[in-house]
Amino acid sequence: MLLREFKEHFGRGDLKAAIGVIPPGTNGYYLLVKSHKWGVNSFLESDRKMQPRVFKSQQALLNAAKAIGFPYQEIDIQHL
């Protein structure tokens, strides 16, 4: 899902958590957003490729989650 779509869903109260995911063998982070309304978890996708967006730094990931509406202190970072 794209950033603007996540912002809309956050504004409606559809989202419950943002998780930074560090996949093995990757130099970066994915942003996973959990929803209590859909029952489906979605990654933030890039506009061009429609694939999960890879963030090169933890700060970039946190900024994207904050842009959606999640406060920094509510964002969890996990290794897969």
PDB file of N, CA, C and O in Angstrom, chain B, residues numbered from 101:
ATOM      1  N   MET B 101       0.846  -1.160   0.000  1.00  0.00           N
ATOM      2  CA  MET B 101       0.000   0.000   0.000  1.00  0.00           C
ATOM      3  C   MET B 101       0.904   1.239   0.000  1.00  0.00           C
ATOM      4  O   MET B 101       2.014   1.200   0.531  1.00  0.00           O
ATOM      5  N   LEU B 102       0.443   2.293  -0.574  1.00  0.00           N
ATOM      6  CA  LEU B 102       1.209   3.527  -0.691  1.00  0.00           C
ATOM      7  C   LEU B 102       1.042   4.403   0.552  1.00  0.00           C
ATOM      8  O   LEU B 102       0.089   4.244   1.315  1.00  0.00           O
ATOM      9  N   LEU B 103       1.976   5.322   0.741  1.00  0.00           N
ATOM     10  CA  LEU B 103       1.964   6.205   1.902  1.00  0.00           C
ATOM     11  C   LEU B 103       0.654   6.976   2.021  1.00  0.00           C
ATOM     12  O   LEU B 103       0.079   7.053   3.106  1.00  0.00           O
ATOM     13  N   ARG B 104       0.183   7.539   0.933  1.00  0.00           N
ATOM     14  CA  ARG B 104      -1.056   8.333   0.997  1.00  0.00           C
ATOM     15  C   ARG B 104      -2.257   7.474   1.400  1.00  0.00           C
ATOM     16  O   ARG B 104      -3.160   7.953   2.086  1.00  0.00           O
ATOM     17  N   GLU B 105      -2.267   6.208   0.977  1.00  0.00           N
ATOM     18  CA  GLU B 105      -3.359   5.309   1.357  1.00  0.00           C
ATOM     19  C   GLU B 105      -3.303   4.982   2.851  1.00  0.00           C
ATOM     20  O   GLU B 105      -4.332   4.939   3.525  1.00  0.00           O
ATOM     21  N   PHE B 106      -2.088   4.751   3.360  1.00  0.00           N
ATOM     22  CA  PHE B 106      -1.942   4.498   4.791  1.00  0.00           C
ATOM     23  C   PHE B 106      -2.378   5.709   5.605  1.00  0.00           C
ATOM     24  O   PHE B 106      -3.010   5.555   6.650  1.00  0.00           O
ATOM     25  N   LYS B 107      -2.047   6.918   5.139  1.00  0.00           N
ATOM     26  CA  LYS B 107      -2.458   8.137   5.849  1.00  0.00           C
ATOM     27  C   LYS B 107      -3.981   8.216   5.954  1.00  0.00           C
ATOM     28  O   LYS B 107      -4.518   8.560   7.007  1.00  0.00           O
ATOM     29  N   GLU B 108      -4.669   7.900   4.866  1.00  0.00           N
ATOM     30  CA  GLU B 108      -6.137   7.923   4.869  1.00  0.00           C
ATOM     31  C   GLU B 108      -6.700   6.918   5.870  1.00  0.00           C
ATOM     32  O   GLU B 108      -7.609   7.238   6.636  1.00  0.00           O
ATOM     33  N   HIS B 109      -6.158   5.704   5.860  1.00  0.00           N
ATOM     34  CA  HIS B 109      -6.637   4.663   6.776  1.00  0.00           C
ATOM     35  C   HIS B 109      -6.319   5.009   8.225  1.00  0.00           C
ATOM     36  O   HIS B 109      -7.117   4.727   9.119  1.00  0.00           O
ATOM     37  N   PHE B 110      -5.158   5.620   8.465  1.00  0.00           N
ATOM     38  CA  PHE B 110      -4.817   6.033   9.825  1.00  0.00           C
ATOM     39  C   PHE B 110      -5.811   7.081  10.317  1.00  0.00           C
ATOM     40  O   PHE B 110      -6.260   7.035  11.462  1.00  0.00           O
ATOM     41  N   GLY B 111      -6.145   8.015   9.452  1.00  0.00           N
ATOM     42  CA  GLY B 111      -7.104   9.059   9.806  1.00  0.00           C
ATOM     43  C   GLY B 111      -8.476   8.515  10.155  1.00  0.00           C
ATOM     44  O   GLY B 111      -9.203   9.114  10.948  1.00  0.00           O
ATOM     45  N   ARG B 112      -8.837   7.375   9.564  1.00  0.00           N
ATOM     46  CA  ARG B 112     -10.130   6.739   9.855  1.00  0.00           C
ATOM     47  C   ARG B 112     -10.064   5.797  11.052  1.00  0.00           C
ATOM     48  O   ARG B 112     -11.085   5.270  11.494  1.00  0.00           O
ATOM     49  N   GLY B 113      -8.850   5.590  11.577  1.00  0.00           N
ATOM     50  CA  GLY B 113      -8.702   4.703  12.729  1.00  0.00           C
ATOM     51  C   GLY B 113      -8.608   3.238  12.378  1.00  0.00           C
ATOM     52  O   GLY B 113      -8.863   2.385  13.228  1.00  0.00           O
ATOM     53  N   ASP B 114      -8.246   2.921  11.136  1.00  0.00           N
ATOM     54  CA  ASP B 114      -8.184   1.524  10.691  1.00  0.00           C
ATOM     55  C   ASP B 114      -6.881   0.815  11.067  1.00  0.00           C
ATOM     56  O   ASP B 114      -6.825  -0.414  11.025  1.00  0.00           O
ATOM     57  N   LEU B 115      -5.840   1.554  11.432  1.00  0.00           N
ATOM     58  CA  LEU B 115      -4.519   0.965  11.654  1.00  0.00           C
ATOM     59  C   LEU B 115      -4.206   0.874  13.138  1.00  0.00           C
ATOM     60  O   LEU B 115      -4.619   1.724  13.926  1.00  0.00           O
ATOM     61  N   LYS B 116      -3.456  -0.189  13.518  1.00  0.00           N
ATOM     62  CA  LYS B 116      -3.160  -0.347  14.942  1.00  0.00           C
ATOM     63  C   LYS B 116      -1.676  -0.344  15.273  1.00  0.00           C
ATOM     64  O   LYS B 116      -1.326  -0.054  16.417  1.00  0.00           O
ATOM     65  N   ALA B 117      -0.777  -0.654  14.330  1.00  0.00           N
ATOM     66  CA  ALA B 117       0.644  -0.711  14.673  1.00  0.00           C
ATOM     67  C   ALA B 117       1.517  -0.578  13.433  1.00  0.00           C
ATOM     68  O   ALA B 117       1.123  -0.925  12.320  1.00  0.00           O
ATOM     69  N   ALA B 118       2.720  -0.060  13.673  1.00  0.00           N
ATOM     70  CA  ALA B 118       3.749   0.005  12.632  1.00  0.00           C
ATOM     71  C   ALA B 118       4.972  -0.729  13.159  1.00  0.00           C
ATOM     72  O   ALA B 118       5.414  -0.499  14.284  1.00  0.00           O
ATOM     73  N   ILE B 119       5.513  -1.618  12.329  1.00  0.00           N
ATOM     74  CA  ILE B 119       6.657  -2.424  12.739  1.00  0.00           C
ATOM     75  C   ILE B 119       7.744  -2.296  11.682  1.00  0.00           C
ATOM     76  O   ILE B 119       7.492  -2.483  10.492  1.00  0.00           O
ATOM     77  N   GLY B 120       8.947  -1.976  12.126  1.00  0.00           N
ATOM     78  CA  GLY B 120      10.102  -1.991  11.237  1.00  0.00           C
ATOM     79  C   GLY B 120      10.637  -3.405  11.193  1.00  0.00           C
ATOM     80  O   GLY B 120      10.952  -3.982  12.234  1.00  0.00           O
ATOM     81  N   VAL B 121      10.741  -3.968  10.009  1.00  0.00           N
ATOM     82  CA  VAL B 121      11.173  -5.351   9.843  1.00  0.00           C
ATOM     83  C   VAL B 121      12.540  -5.361   9.178  1.00  0.00           C
ATOM     84  O   VAL B 121      12.751  -4.713   8.153  1.00  0.00           O
ATOM     85  N   ILE B 122      13.477  -6.114   9.781  1.00  0.00           N
ATOM     86  CA  ILE B 122      14.809  -6.276   9.204  1.00  0.00           C
ATOM     87  C   ILE B 122      14.908  -7.706   8.685  1.00  0.00           C
ATOM     88  O   ILE B 122      15.120  -8.633   9.466  1.00  0.00           O
ATOM     89  N   PRO B 123      14.756  -7.897   7.365  1.00  0.00           N
ATOM     90  CA  PRO B 123      14.843  -9.256   6.825  1.00  0.00           C
ATOM     91  C   PRO B 123      16.293  -9.738   6.784  1.00  0.00           C
ATOM     92  O   PRO B 123      17.208  -8.930   6.629  1.00  0.00           O
ATOM     93  N   PRO B 124      16.508 -11.041   6.922  1.00  0.00           N
ATOM     94  CA  PRO B 124      17.877 -11.561   6.866  1.00  0.00           C
ATOM     95  C   PRO B 124      18.493 -11.350   5.486  1.00  0.00           C
ATOM     96  O   PRO B 124      17.822 -11.486   4.464  1.00  0.00           O
ATOM     97  N   GLY B 125      19.772 -11.017   5.476  1.00  0.00           N
ATOM     98  CA  GLY B 125      20.489 -10.851   4.218  1.00  0.00           C
ATOM     99  C   GLY B 125      20.179  -9.573   3.475  1.00  0.00           C
ATOM    100  O   GLY B 125      20.521  -9.447   2.299  1.00  0.00           O
ATOM    101  N   THR B 126      19.536  -8.614   4.136  1.00  0.00           N
ATOM    102  CA  THR B 126      19.172  -7.360   3.485  1.00  0.00           C
ATOM    103  C   THR B 126      19.785  -6.201   4.256  1.00  0.00           C
ATOM    104  O   THR B 126      19.810  -6.213   5.486  1.00  0.00           O
ATOM    105  N   ASN B 127      20.274  -5.211   3.540  1.00  0.00           N
ATOM    106  CA  ASN B 127      20.799  -4.002   4.174  1.00  0.00           C
ATOM    107  C   ASN B 127      19.721  -2.939   4.170  1.00  0.00           C
ATOM    108  O   ASN B 127      19.798  -1.972   3.412  1.00  0.00           O
ATOM    109  N   GLY B 128      18.735  -3.112   4.998  1.00  0.00           N
ATOM    110  CA  GLY B 128      17.656  -2.139   5.042  1.00  0.00           C
ATOM    111  C   GLY B 128      16.514  -2.614   5.917  1.00  0.00           C
ATOM    112  O   GLY B 128      16.591  -3.645   6.585  1.00  0.00           O
ATOM    113  N   TYR B 129      15.457  -1.828   5.890  1.00  0.00           N
ATOM    114  CA  TYR B 129      14.273  -2.058   6.714  1.00  0.00           C
ATOM    115  C   TYR B 129      13.028  -1.992   5.837  1.00  0.00           C
ATOM    116  O   TYR B 129      12.981  -1.239   4.864  1.00  0.00           O
ATOM    117  N   TYR B 130      12.026  -2.784   6.188  1.00  0.00           N
ATOM    118  CA  TYR B 130      10.699  -2.676   5.588  1.00  0.00           C
ATOM    119  C   TYR B 130       9.753  -2.140   6.659  1.00  0.00           C
ATOM    120  O   TYR B 130       9.949  -2.395   7.848  1.00  0.00           O
ATOM    121  N   LEU B 131       8.737  -1.405   6.243  1.00  0.00           N
ATOM    122  CA  LEU B 131       7.726  -0.908   7.180  1.00  0.00           C
ATOM    123  C   LEU B 131       6.460  -1.740   7.007  1.00  0.00           C
ATOM    124  O   LEU B 131       5.806  -1.688   5.966  1.00  0.00           O
ATOM    125  N   LEU B 132       6.127  -2.501   8.034  1.00  0.00           N
ATOM    126  CA  LEU B 132       4.930  -3.336   8.052  1.00  0.00           C
ATOM    127  C   LEU B 132       3.873  -2.635   8.897  1.00  0.00           C
ATOM    128  O   LEU B 132       4.142  -2.242  10.032  1.00  0.00           O
ATOM    129  N   VAL B 133       2.680  -2.480   8.350  1.00  0.00           N
ATOM    130  CA  VAL B 133       1.592  -1.812   9.058  1.00  0.00           C
ATOM    131  C   VAL B 133       0.481  -2.825   9.314  1.00  0.00           C
ATOM    132  O   VAL B 133       0.024  -3.514   8.403  1.00  0.00           O
ATOM    133  N   LYS B 134       0.062  -2.900  10.568  1.00  0.00           N
ATOM    134  CA  LYS B 134      -0.996  -3.831  10.966  1.00  0.00           C
ATOM    135  C   LYS B 134      -2.320  -3.090  11.065  1.00  0.00           C
ATOM    136  O   LYS B 134      -2.384  -1.940  11.498  1.00  0.00           O
ATOM    137  N   SER B 135      -3.367  -3.780  10.655  1.00  0.00           N
ATOM    138  CA  SER B 135      -4.708  -3.209  10.704  1.00  0.00           C
ATOM    139  C   SER B 135      -5.606  -4.095  11.544  1.00  0.00           C
ATOM    140  O   SER B 135      -5.556  -5.320  11.436  1.00  0.00           O
ATOM    141  N   HIS B 136      -6.419  -3.485  12.370  1.00  0.00           N
ATOM    142  CA  HIS B 136      -7.401  -4.270  13.122  1.00  0.00           C
ATOM    143  C   HIS B 136      -8.711  -4.362  12.357  1.00  0.00           C
ATOM    144  O   HIS B 136      -9.584  -5.146  12.731  1.00  0.00           O
ATOM    145  N   LYS B 137      -8.867  -3.584  11.302  1.00  0.00           N
ATOM    146  CA  LYS B 137     -10.105  -3.598  10.526  1.00  0.00           C
ATOM    147  C   LYS B 137     -10.070  -4.657   9.423  1.00  0.00           C
ATOM    148  O   LYS B 137     -11.033  -5.402   9.245  1.00  0.00           O
ATOM    149  N   TRP B 138      -8.951  -4.723   8.678  1.00  0.00           N
ATOM    150  CA  TRP B 138      -8.878  -5.650   7.540  1.00  0.00           C
ATOM    151  C   TRP B 138      -8.490  -7.053   7.951  1.00  0.00           C
ATOM    152  O   TRP B 138      -8.890  -8.018   7.299  1.00  0.00           O
ATOM    153  N   GLY B 139      -7.710  -7.191   9.033  1.00  0.00           N
ATOM    154  CA  GLY B 139      -7.169  -8.489   9.394  1.00  0.00           C
ATOM    155  C   GLY B 139      -5.995  -8.877   8.521  1.00  0.00           C
ATOM    156  O   GLY B 139      -5.601 -10.043   8.486  1.00  0.00           O
ATOM    157  N   VAL B 140      -5.429  -7.902   7.811  1.00  0.00           N
ATOM    158  CA  VAL B 140      -4.307  -8.143   6.903  1.00  0.00           C
ATOM    159  C   VAL B 140      -3.205  -7.150   7.241  1.00  0.00           C
ATOM    160  O   VAL B 140      -3.476  -5.987   7.538  1.00  0.00           O
ATOM    161  N   ASN B 141      -1.957  -7.615   7.194  1.00  0.00           N
ATOM    162  CA  ASN B 141      -0.812  -6.737   7.385  1.00  0.00           C
ATOM    163  C   ASN B 141      -0.268  -6.352   6.016  1.00  0.00           C
ATOM    164  O   ASN B 141      -0.244  -7.179   5.105  1.00  0.00           O
ATOM    165  N   SER B 142       0.167  -5.107   5.863  1.00  0.00           N
ATOM    166  CA  SER B 142       0.641  -4.622   4.567  1.00  0.00           C
ATOM    167  C   SER B 142       1.964  -3.901   4.725  1.00  0.00           C
ATOM    168  O   SER B 142       2.207  -3.234   5.731  1.00  0.00           O
ATOM    169  N   PHE B 143       2.818  -4.041   3.722  1.00  0.00           N
ATOM    170  CA  PHE B 143       4.071  -3.301   3.677  1.00  0.00           C
ATOM    171  C   PHE B 143       3.854  -1.978   2.963  1.00  0.00           C
ATOM    172  O   PHE B 143       3.026  -1.877   2.058  1.00  0.00           O
ATOM    173  N   LEU B 144       4.613  -0.956   3.381  1.00  0.00           N
ATOM    174  CA  LEU B 144       4.639   0.295   2.640  1.00  0.00           C
ATOM    175  C   LEU B 144       5.354   0.020   1.326  1.00  0.00           C
ATOM    176  O   LEU B 144       6.467  -0.506   1.319  1.00  0.00           O
ATOM    177  N   GLU B 145       4.717   0.374   0.216  1.00  0.00           N
ATOM    178  CA  GLU B 145       5.271   0.097  -1.108  1.00  0.00           C
ATOM    179  C   GLU B 145       5.773   1.373  -1.758  1.00  0.00           C
ATOM    180  O   GLU B 145       5.327   2.474  -1.433  1.00  0.00           O
ATOM    181  N   SER B 146       6.714   1.205  -2.687  1.00  0.00           N
ATOM    182  CA  SER B 146       7.209   2.352  -3.445  1.00  0.00           C
ATOM    183  C   SER B 146       6.202   2.700  -4.537  1.00  0.00           C
ATOM    184  O   SER B 146       5.469   1.831  -5.010  1.00  0.00           O
ATOM    185  N   ASP B 147       6.166   3.952  -4.931  1.00  0.00           N
ATOM    186  CA  ASP B 147       5.221   4.404  -5.959  1.00  0.00           C
ATOM    187  C   ASP B 147       5.500   3.777  -7.313  1.00  0.00           C
ATOM    188  O   ASP B 147       4.569   3.459  -8.054  1.00  0.00           O
ATOM    189  N   ARG B 148       6.752   3.600  -7.637  1.00  0.00           N
ATOM    190  CA  ARG B 148       7.114   3.150  -8.989  1.00  0.00           C
ATOM    191  C   ARG B 148       7.023   1.643  -9.170  1.00  0.00           C
ATOM    192  O   ARG B 148       6.458   1.165 -10.153  1.00  0.00           O
ATOM    193  N   LYS B 149       7.572   0.903  -8.236  1.00  0.00           N
ATOM    194  CA  LYS B 149       7.714  -0.542  -8.418  1.00  0.00           C
ATOM    195  C   LYS B 149       6.563  -1.359  -7.847  1.00  0.00           C
ATOM    196  O   LYS B 149       6.375  -2.517  -8.223  1.00  0.00           O
ATOM    197  N   MET B 150       5.793  -0.766  -6.942  1.00  0.00           N
ATOM    198  CA  MET B 150       4.721  -1.486  -6.247  1.00  0.00           C
ATOM    199  C   MET B 150       5.264  -2.736  -5.548  1.00  0.00           C
ATOM    200  O   MET B 150       4.613  -3.781  -5.514  1.00  0.00           O
ATOM    201  N   GLN B 151       6.465  -2.602  -4.995  1.00  0.00           N
ATOM    202  CA  GLN B 151       7.092  -3.621  -4.170  1.00  0.00           C
ATOM    203  C   GLN B 151       7.389  -2.984  -2.820  1.00  0.00           C
ATOM    204  O   GLN B 151       7.440  -1.759  -2.720  1.00  0.00           O
ATOM    205  N   PRO B 152       7.584  -3.786  -1.783  1.00  0.00           N
ATOM    206  CA  PRO B 152       7.891  -3.183  -0.482  1.00  0.00           C
ATOM    207  C   PRO B 152       9.080  -2.229  -0.579  1.00  0.00           C
ATOM    208  O   PRO B 152      10.114  -2.548  -1.166  1.00  0.00           O
ATOM    209  N   ARG B 153       8.900  -1.063   0.008  1.00  0.00           N
ATOM    210  CA  ARG B 153       9.951  -0.048  -0.019  1.00  0.00           C
ATOM    211  C   ARG B 153      11.031  -0.422   0.986  1.00  0.00           C
ATOM    212  O   ARG B 153      10.729  -0.796   2.119  1.00  0.00           O
ATOM    213  N   VAL B 154      12.286  -0.321   0.573  1.00  0.00           N
ATOM    214  CA  VAL B 154      13.416  -0.619   1.445  1.00  0.00           C
ATOM    215  C   VAL B 154      13.984   0.704   1.950  1.00  0.00           C
ATOM    216  O   VAL B 154      14.362   1.573   1.165  1.00  0.00           O
ATOM    217  N   PHE B 155      14.036   0.841   3.270  1.00  0.00           N
ATOM    218  CA  PHE B 155      14.619   2.027   3.891  1.00  0.00           C
ATOM    219  C   PHE B 155      16.059   1.710   4.263  1.00  0.00           C
ATOM    220  O   PHE B 155      16.328   0.676   4.874  1.00  0.00           O
ATOM    221  N   LYS B 156      16.981   2.586   3.902  1.00  0.00           N
ATOM    222  CA  LYS B 156      18.397   2.343   4.164  1.00  0.00           C
ATOM    223  C   LYS B 156      18.793   2.659   5.600  1.00  0.00           C
ATOM    224  O   LYS B 156      19.807   2.160   6.086  1.00  0.00           O
ATOM    225  N   SER B 157      18.009   3.475   6.277  1.00  0.00           N
ATOM    226  CA  SER B 157      18.335   3.809   7.667  1.00  0.00           C
ATOM    227  C   SER B 157      17.096   3.659   8.544  1.00  0.00           C
ATOM    228  O   SER B 157      15.958   3.724   8.079  1.00  0.00           O
ATOM    229  N   GLN B 158      17.364   3.458   9.815  1.00  0.00           N
ATOM    230  CA  GLN B 158      16.275   3.347  10.777  1.00  0.00           C
ATOM    231  C   GLN B 158      15.532   4.679  10.888  1.00  0.00           C
ATOM    232  O   GLN B 158      14.313   4.695  11.060  1.00  0.00           O
ATOM    233  N   GLN B 159      16.253   5.784  10.791  1.00  0.00           N
ATOM    234  CA  GLN B 159      15.619   7.095  10.889  1.00  0.00           C
ATOM    235  C   GLN B 159      14.646   7.329   9.736  1.00  0.00           C
ATOM    236  O   GLN B 159      13.571   7.893   9.940  1.00  0.00           O
ATOM    237  N   ALA B 160      15.014   6.901   8.526  1.00  0.00           N
ATOM    238  CA  ALA B 160      14.113   7.045   7.373  1.00  0.00           C
ATOM    239  C   ALA B 160      12.837   6.235   7.584  1.00  0.00           C
ATOM    240  O   ALA B 160      11.745   6.693   7.247  1.00  0.00           O
ATOM    241  N   LEU B 161      12.973   5.038   8.137  1.00  0.00           N
ATOM    242  CA  LEU B 161      11.810   4.206   8.451  1.00  0.00           C
ATOM    243  C   LEU B 161      10.914   4.900   9.476  1.00  0.00           C
ATOM    244  O   LEU B 161       9.696   4.950   9.308  1.00  0.00           O
ATOM    245  N   LEU B 162      11.516   5.430  10.533  1.00  0.00           N
ATOM    246  CA  LEU B 162      10.743   6.113  11.573  1.00  0.00           C
ATOM    247  C   LEU B 162      10.036   7.343  11.021  1.00  0.00           C
ATOM    248  O   LEU B 162       8.899   7.625  11.400  1.00  0.00           O
ATOM    249  N   ASN B 163      10.692   8.075  10.133  1.00  0.00           N
ATOM    250  CA  ASN B 163      10.072   9.260   9.530  1.00  0.00           C
ATOM    251  C   ASN B 163       8.860   8.883   8.682  1.00  0.00           C
ATOM    252  O   ASN B 163       7.854   9.592   8.691  1.00  0.00           O
ATOM    253  N   ALA B 164       8.948   7.773   7.950  1.00  0.00           N
ATOM    254  CA  ALA B 164       7.816   7.328   7.130  1.00  0.00           C
ATOM    255  C   ALA B 164       6.640   6.917   8.019  1.00  0.00           C
ATOM    256  O   ALA B 164       5.490   7.247   7.729  1.00  0.00           O
ATOM    257  N   ALA B 165       6.935   6.202   9.096  1.00  0.00           N
ATOM    258  CA  ALA B 165       5.868   5.797  10.017  1.00  0.00           C
ATOM    259  C   ALA B 165       5.235   7.020  10.675  1.00  0.00           C
ATOM    260  O   ALA B 165       4.021   7.059  10.878  1.00  0.00           O
ATOM    261  N   LYS B 166       6.048   8.012  11.005  1.00  0.00           N
ATOM    262  CA  LYS B 166       5.510   9.247  11.591  1.00  0.00           C
ATOM    263  C   LYS B 166       4.655   9.995  10.574  1.00  0.00           C
ATOM    264  O   LYS B 166       3.644  10.597  10.938  1.00  0.00           O
ATOM    265  N   ALA B 167       5.054   9.963   9.296  1.00  0.00           N
ATOM    266  CA  ALA B 167       4.266  10.621   8.250  1.00  0.00           C
ATOM    267  C   ALA B 167       2.881   9.986   8.129  1.00  0.00           C
ATOM    268  O   ALA B 167       1.913  10.668   7.789  1.00  0.00           O
ATOM    269  N   ILE B 168       2.783   8.695   8.402  1.00  0.00           N
ATOM    270  CA  ILE B 168       1.481   8.024   8.389  1.00  0.00           C
ATOM    271  C   ILE B 168       0.643   8.503   9.571  1.00  0.00           C
ATOM    272  O   ILE B 168      -0.570   8.675   9.451  1.00  0.00           O
ATOM    273  N   GLY B 169       1.297   8.719  10.714  1.00  0.00           N
ATOM    274  CA  GLY B 169       0.582   9.176  11.900  1.00  0.00           C
ATOM    275  C   GLY B 169       1.012   8.499  13.191  1.00  0.00           C
ATOM    276  O   GLY B 169       0.548   8.875  14.268  1.00  0.00           O
ATOM    277  N   PHE B 170       1.896   7.503  13.102  1.00  0.00           N
ATOM    278  CA  PHE B 170       2.357   6.789  14.289  1.00  0.00           C
ATOM    279  C   PHE B 170       3.438   7.592  15.007  1.00  0.00           C
ATOM    280  O   PHE B 170       4.379   8.053  14.362  1.00  0.00           O
ATOM    281  N   PRO B 171       3.329   7.772  16.330  1.00  0.00           N
ATOM    282  CA  PRO B 171       4.406   8.429  17.077  1.00  0.00           C
ATOM    283  C   PRO B 171       5.652   7.536  17.107  1.00  0.00           C
ATOM    284  O   PRO B 171       5.543   6.311  17.066  1.00  0.00           O
ATOM    285  N   TYR B 172       6.816   8.149  17.176  1.00  0.00           N
ATOM    286  CA  TYR B 172       8.074   7.390  17.185  1.00  0.00           C
ATOM    287  C   TYR B 172       8.090   6.297  18.245  1.00  0.00           C
ATOM    288  O   TYR B 172       8.529   5.181  17.969  1.00  0.00           O
ATOM    289  N   GLN B 173       7.619   6.597  19.446  1.00  0.00           N
ATOM    290  CA  GLN B 173       7.718   5.646  20.545  1.00  0.00           C
ATOM    291  C   GLN B 173       6.823   4.420  20.376  1.00  0.00           C
ATOM    292  O   GLN B 173       6.980   3.449  21.116  1.00  0.00           O
ATOM    293  N   GLU B 174       5.897   4.435  19.431  1.00  0.00           N
ATOM    294  CA  GLU B 174       5.012   3.285  19.210  1.00  0.00           C
ATOM    295  C   GLU B 174       5.500   2.362  18.096  1.00  0.00           C
ATOM    296  O   GLU B 174       4.834   1.376  17.782  1.00  0.00           O
ATOM    297  N   ILE B 175       6.640   2.662  17.500  1.00  0.00           N
ATOM    298  CA  ILE B 175       7.137   1.877  16.372  1.00  0.00           C
ATOM    299  C   ILE B 175       8.135   0.847  16.883  1.00  0.00           C
ATOM    300  O   ILE B 175       9.130   1.194  17.520  1.00  0.00           O
ATOM    301  N   ASP B 176       7.862  -0.405  16.601  1.00  0.00           N
ATOM    302  CA  ASP B 176       8.706  -1.512  17.031  1.00  0.00           C
ATOM    303  C   ASP B 176       9.603  -1.929  15.867  1.00  0.00           C
ATOM    304  O   ASP B 176       9.177  -1.899  14.713  1.00  0.00           O
ATOM    305  N   ILE B 177      10.850  -2.321  16.169  1.00  0.00           N
ATOM    306  CA  ILE B 177      11.778  -2.814  15.148  1.00  0.00           C
ATOM    307  C   ILE B 177      12.073  -4.276  15.477  1.00  0.00           C
ATOM    308  O   ILE B 177      12.447  -4.598  16.604  1.00  0.00           O
ATOM    309  N   GLN B 178      11.904  -5.166  14.486  1.00  0.00           N
ATOM    310  CA  GLN B 178      12.093  -6.601  14.714  1.00  0.00           C
ATOM    311  C   GLN B 178      12.950  -7.216  13.618  1.00  0.00           C
ATOM    312  O   GLN B 178      12.881  -6.819  12.455  1.00  0.00           O
ATOM    313  N   HIS B 179      13.762  -8.195  14.012  1.00  0.00           N
ATOM    314  CA  HIS B 179      14.520  -9.005  13.059  1.00  0.00           C
ATOM    315  C   HIS B 179      13.670 -10.209  12.676  1.00  0.00           C
ATOM    316  O   HIS B 179      12.965 -10.767  13.517  1.00  0.00           O
ATOM    317  N   LEU B 180      13.734 -10.607  11.418  1.00  0.00           N
ATOM    318  CA  LEU B 180      13.038 -11.833  11.000  1.00  0.00           C
ATOM    319  C   LEU B 180      13.950 -13.022  11.134  1.00  0.00           C
ATOM    320  O   LEU B 180      13.548 -14.145  10.831  1.00  0.00           O
TER     321      LEU B 180
END
